[in-house]
Amino acid sequence: MSRTQAHAKTVLQLTGMHCNKYGGMEQFLAEIVRACHERGFSSLLQYESRPTSDEYLKVLEGLGAKVIVGETAPRRIKNITATLELLRASRAQVVHTHFSDSHVISMAGTFGRLAGARRVISMAHYDAGHTAPVFARHAYNRCDHVLAVSEAVHRDLVAGGVKPELVKTHYMGLIGERVRSPAKRRSVRTELGIPADAIVIGNIAFDAPFKAVDVLLAAMHEVKKHRPDVYLLQVGVDPAVSPLQSVAVDLGISDSLRWAGIRDSGWQMLSAADFYVQSSRFGEGLPLSIMEAMALRLPVIATMVAGNQEAVVDRHTGILVPPGDPILLAAAILDLACRPSEWQGLGEAGHARFRELFDGHRSVARLADAFYSI
């Protein structure tokens, strides 16, 4: 990138991500780009590999954003060198990191500033349980702002040694309306071969240990013993490449499981669901997938992990259970499955809480006005 290509006011988003869909996180980033464009900033978005969603790329292109593909992790000499060059060549006034490794955050806070950045921001999406290495603490302390996606992450950062004056809680949110329609419910169930009278649990997650989809599958094994009419609709895992499909076969639950795969706007598949389960084992700051369910007026069963407990109010918008225990998770699923008369009330309460806390447009406007202003 030549110096003449850089806009007079530029925001560099170091995402640290691979992107295989146009989902909630991508919509949030696109809205940041839109807000920056309205405020006279151009946007550069770094990805570890080229995003595979044509729809997402088209949206970014329409907003005048430039996507830069380049590995920042793992910590290798060539990746470090390329990241340093990106910070130099972009001449960004604002650098914002998301899922970046600590060495990238540190470089943004040091070399980004030497290259002309007047504001360095890091979004902290995970609760590390106060166990973040010393280097991560020092990396965050080089930033101007560290934005925790939940109060739980905020507490964790401060307990881990990040300067309290740098840390602020900043809830993310969803962009656009979410509507669960009877027509979509029928079409999804027909597409996936789910009986019209089945009770359907929704789950959106990718295949990673902290998401604990394996725990949810083990819970379904217990659920099936008592309620063979309960189905699991899983969005975000490609069963053709994931070992989770073999786990489901070994557990004998394949006939009660429907893999929806990886999709743009995967939330639409939740129109077929009656309630939602977030089975996180650890580390979740506050998953957007819970917000998707709340926006769709679905009761939510979630584990007591970090920000999950800020989104879900036990027995008011859903049920909270300890993480990593398929027996207790199964008990909660069976409990809620037996109380269909309460689903609407729980869902409406969750929707009201979503409206109060997780308005994506409000979140992005605050981000741009309060933290990007230079």
C-alpha positions in Angstrom: 0.0 0.0 0.0 1.5 3.4 -1.0 1.2 6.4 1.2 -1.0 8.1 -1.3 -3.5 5.2 -0.9 -4.0 6.0 2.7 -7.0 8.2 3.5 -6.3 11.4 5.6 -8.4 9.8 8.4 -8.1 6.0 8.5 -9.3 3.3 11.0 -7.4 0.0 10.8 -9.3 -2.9 12.2 -7.0 -5.8 13.1 -9.5 -8.6 13.4 -7.2 -11.5 13.9 -10.0 -13.7 12.4 -10.7 -16.2 9.7 -14.2 -15.4 8.3 -16.4 -18.1 6.7 -19.8 -16.4 7.0 -21.7 -13.2 7.1 -23.0 -13.3 10.7 -23.4 -11.1 13.7 -19.8 -10.2 14.1 -19.4 -9.4 10.5 -22.5 -7.2 10.5 -21.2 -5.4 13.5 -17.9 -4.7 11.8 -19.7 -3.6 8.6 -21.7 -1.2 10.8 -18.5 0.2 12.2 -17.3 0.8 8.7 -20.6 2.6 7.9 -20.4 4.8 11.0 -16.7 5.6 10.2 -17.6 6.5 6.6 -20.3 8.9 7.8 -17.8 10.6 10.1 -15.2 11.0 7.4 -12.9 8.0 8.1 -11.9 5.3 5.7 -11.6 1.8 6.9 -9.0 -1.0 6.5 -9.9 -4.5 7.7 -7.2 -7.1 8.3 -8.2 -10.8 8.1 -6.0 -13.8 8.5 -7.4 -15.2 5.3 -9.8 -13.9 2.7 -13.4 -13.9 3.9 -15.4 -16.5 2.0 -18.8 -14.7 2.1 -19.4 -12.9 -1.1 -22.3 -11.0 0.5 -20.0 -9.6 3.3 -17.3 -8.6 0.8 -19.9 -6.9 -1.3 -21.2 -4.9 1.7 -17.6 -3.8 2.6 -16.8 -2.8 -1.0 -20.0 -0.8 -1.2 -18.9 1.1 1.9 -15.5 1.8 0.4 -13.6 -0.4 2.9 -10.4 -2.2 1.9 -9.9 -5.8 3.1 -6.3 -6.7 3.7 -5.4 -10.4 4.0 -2.4 -11.2 6.1 -1.5 -13.6 8.9 -0.7 -12.1 12.3 -0.8 -15.4 14.2 1.0 -17.5 15.1 3.9 -15.4 16.3 6.4 -16.0 13.5 9.0 -13.6 12.1 7.3 -13.2 8.8 4.0 -12.5 10.4 5.5 -10.0 12.8 7.3 -8.3 9.9 4.1 -8.1 7.8 2.1 -6.7 10.7 4.7 -4.0 11.4 4.6 -3.1 7.7 0.8 -2.9 7.7 0.9 -0.6 10.7 3.5 1.6 9.0 1.9 1.6 5.5 -1.7 2.2 6.7 -0.8 5.4 8.5 -4.0 4.8 10.4 -5.0 7.4 13.0 -7.1 4.8 14.9 -6.0 1.2 15.3 -8.6 -1.2 16.8 -7.8 -4.9 17.6 -10.4 -7.6 18.1 -9.4 -11.2 18.3 -5.7 -10.5 17.9 -2.9 -12.2 19.8 -1.2 -10.3 22.5 1.9 -9.6 20.5 -0.2 -7.9 17.8 -1.9 -5.7 20.5 1.5 -4.8 21.8 2.8 -3.9 18.4 -0.3 -1.8 17.8 0.2 0.1 21.0 3.9 0.7 20.3 4.7 0.7 16.6 1.3 1.7 15.6 1.7 4.9 17.6 5.2 5.5 16.1 3.6 5.2 12.7 1.1 7.9 13.5 -1.8 6.3 15.3 -3.4 8.7 17.8 -5.8 6.2 19.3 -5.2 2.5 20.0 -8.1 0.4 21.1 -8.4 -3.3 21.9 -11.7 -5.1 22.2 -11.5 -7.9 24.8 -13.9 -10.7 23.9 -12.8 -13.4 26.3 -12.8 -14.0 30.0 -9.4 -15.6 30.7 -10.1 -16.4 34.4 -7.3 -14.0 35.6 -4.8 -16.4 34.0 -3.7 -14.2 31.0 0.1 -14.3 30.7 2.1 -11.3 31.8 2.8 -10.3 28.2 -1.0 -9.9 27.5 -1.3 -7.6 30.5 1.5 -5.5 29.2 0.0 -5.5 25.7 -3.3 -4.2 27.0 -1.6 -1.5 29.1 0.0 -0.1 25.9 -3.5 0.8 24.6 -5.6 3.9 25.1 -8.7 2.0 25.7 -9.5 -1.7 26.5 -13.1 -2.4 25.8 -14.5 -5.4 27.6 -17.6 -6.9 26.0 -19.1 -7.7 29.4 -18.7 -6.7 33.1 -17.3 -10.2 33.7 -14.4 -9.5 31.2 -14.0 -6.1 32.7 -13.4 -7.6 36.2 -11.1 -10.2 34.8 -8.9 -7.7 33.0 -8.5 -5.5 36.1 -7.8 -8.6 38.3 -5.2 -9.6 35.8 -3.3 -6.4 36.1 -4.7 -4.2 33.3 -4.8 -0.6 34.5 -8.4 0.1 35.7 -8.5 3.5 34.0 -8.0 1.9 30.6 -10.8 -0.6 30.9 -14.4 0.2 30.0 -17.3 -2.2 29.5 -18.8 -1.9 26.0 -21.6 -4.3 25.1 -21.7 -5.2 21.5 -25.1 -5.8 19.8 -26.9 -7.0 16.7 -27.5 -5.0 13.5 -30.9 -5.2 11.9 -34.1 -6.7 13.0 -34.6 -10.4 13.8 -38.0 -11.9 13.2 -39.0 -15.5 13.8 -41.9 -16.2 11.3 -44.2 -19.3 11.1 -43.4 -19.6 7.4 -39.7 -19.7 8.1 -40.3 -22.2 10.9 -42.1 -24.5 8.5 -39.6 -24.1 5.7 -36.5 -24.8 7.9 -38.2 -27.8 9.5 -39.1 -29.1 6.0 -35.6 -28.5 4.7 -33.9 -30.4 7.6 -36.5 -33.1 8.0 -37.7 -32.1 11.4 -41.3 -33.2 12.4 -43.7 -30.3 12.7 -44.6 -31.3 16.3 -41.1 -31.8 17.5 -39.5 -29.7 20.2 -36.4 -28.1 18.8 -33.4 -26.7 20.6 -31.3 -24.2 18.7 -27.5 -23.7 19.1 -25.1 -21.5 17.1 -21.4 -22.3 17.7 -18.3 -23.2 15.8 -16.3 -26.3 16.7 -13.9 -25.2 19.5 -13.4 -26.6 23.0 -14.7 -23.5 24.8 -18.0 -23.6 22.9 -18.6 -27.1 24.3 -20.8 -28.5 21.6 -19.6 -31.9 22.7 -21.2 -31.3 26.1 -24.4 -30.3 24.4 -24.3 -33.6 22.4 -23.7 -35.6 25.6 -26.7 -33.8 27.2 -28.9 -34.7 24.2 -27.9 -38.3 24.8 -29.6 -38.0 28.2 -32.5 -36.0 26.9 -33.3 -38.6 24.2 -33.8 -41.3 26.9 -36.8 -39.4 28.2 -38.0 -37.2 25.3 -37.3 -38.6 21.9 -39.4 -35.8 20.5 -36.7 -33.2 21.3 -34.4 -32.4 18.4 -31.1 -30.3 18.3 -30.6 -27.9 15.5 -26.9 -26.9 15.3 -25.7 -24.0 13.2 -22.0 -23.2 12.6 -20.3 -26.6 12.4 -19.5 -28.3 9.2 -20.2 -32.0 9.9 -18.3 -33.0 6.9 -15.0 -32.0 8.5 -15.8 -31.9 12.2 -15.2 -34.8 14.5 -18.4 -33.9 16.3 -20.4 -35.8 13.8 -18.6 -39.0 14.9 -19.3 -38.1 18.5 -23.0 -37.8 17.7 -23.0 -41.2 16.0 -21.2 -42.8 19.0 -23.8 -41.3 21.3 -26.6 -42.6 19.2 -28.3 -39.3 18.7 -27.9 -38.7 15.0 -31.6 -39.2 14.4 -32.3 -36.3 16.8 -29.7 -34.0 15.5 -29.8 -31.7 12.5 -26.6 -30.0 11.3 -27.5 -26.7 9.5 -23.8 -26.1 8.7 -22.1 -22.7 8.2 -24.4 -20.1 6.7 -24.7 -16.4 6.1 -27.3 -15.1 8.5 -27.4 -18.4 10.3 -29.8 -16.8 12.9 -32.6 -17.4 10.4 -32.4 -21.1 11.1 -33.5 -20.4 14.7 -37.0 -19.7 13.4 -37.4 -23.5 13.6 -36.4 -23.5 17.3 -38.5 -23.4 20.5 -35.7 -22.5 22.8 -32.0 -22.0 22.7 -29.0 -23.5 24.4 -25.5 -21.9 24.9 -23.3 -24.7 26.4 -20.1 -22.7 26.7 -17.4 -24.5 28.8 -15.3 -21.4 29.5 -14.0 -18.1 28.0 -17.1 -16.6 26.6 -17.1 -12.9 27.1 -20.7 -12.5 25.9 -21.6 -14.4 22.8 -23.6 -12.7 20.1 -25.4 -16.0 19.5 -27.2 -15.5 22.9 -28.3 -12.1 21.6 -29.6 -13.7 18.4 -31.8 -16.0 20.5 -33.0 -13.1 22.7 -33.8 -11.0 19.7 -35.9 -13.8 18.3 -37.8 -14.1 21.6 -36.5 -17.5 22.4 -35.9 -18.7 26.0 -32.2 -19.3 26.6 -30.5 -22.0 28.6 -26.9 -20.9 29.2 -24.0 -21.9 31.3 -22.7 -19.8 34.1 -19.8 -18.5 32.2 -18.7 -14.8 32.3 -21.1 -12.6 30.3 -23.7 -15.4 29.8 -24.9 -14.5 33.3 -25.3 -10.8 32.3 -27.5 -11.7 29.3 -29.7 -14.5 30.8 -31.6 -13.9 34.0 -32.3 -17.2 35.7 -36.0 -18.2 35.7 -36.9 -14.8 34.1 -35.5 -15.1 30.6 -34.3 -18.7 30.7 -32.2 -21.0 32.9 -28.6 -20.9 34.0 -26.6 -24.1 34.7 -23.0 -24.8 35.7 -20.6 -25.4 32.7 -19.2 -28.7 31.6 -22.0 -30.9 33.1 -24.1 -32.7 30.5 -26.4 -34.2 33.2 -27.3 -30.8 34.6 -27.7 -29.4 31.1 -30.0 -32.2 30.1 -32.1 -31.7 33.3 -32.5 -28.0 32.3 -33.5 -28.9 28.8 -36.0 -31.5 30.0 -37.4 -29.0 32.6 -38.0 -26.4 29.9 -39.3 -28.9 27.4 -42.1 -29.8 29.9 -43.2 -26.2 30.3 -44.2 -24.9 26.9 -46.8 -22.6 28.4 -43.9 -20.5 29.8 -41.9 -20.2 26.6 -43.6 -17.1 25.4 -43.2 -15.2 28.7 -39.5 -16.1 29.0 -38.9 -15.2 25.4 -40.6 -11.8 25.7 -38.7 -11.0 28.9 -35.4 -11.9 27.0 -36.4 -9.7 24.1 -37.0 -6.8 26.4 -33.6 -7.3 28.0 -32.0 -7.5 24.5 -33.6 -4.2 23.5 -32.3 -2.6 26.7 -28.7 -3.8 26.5 -27.7 -5.0 23.1 -28.8 -2.5 20.5 -26.1 -2.8 17.8 -26.6 0.7 16.3 -26.3 2.3 19.6 -23.2 0.3 20.5 -21.5 1.3 17.2 -22.4 4.9 17.5 -20.9 5.1 21.0 -17.8 3.3 19.8 -17.3 5.8 17.0 -18.1 8.9 19.0 -16.5 8.1 22.3 -13.4 6.1 21.3 -12.6 6.9 17.7 -12.8 10.7 18.1 -9.4 12.3 17.6 
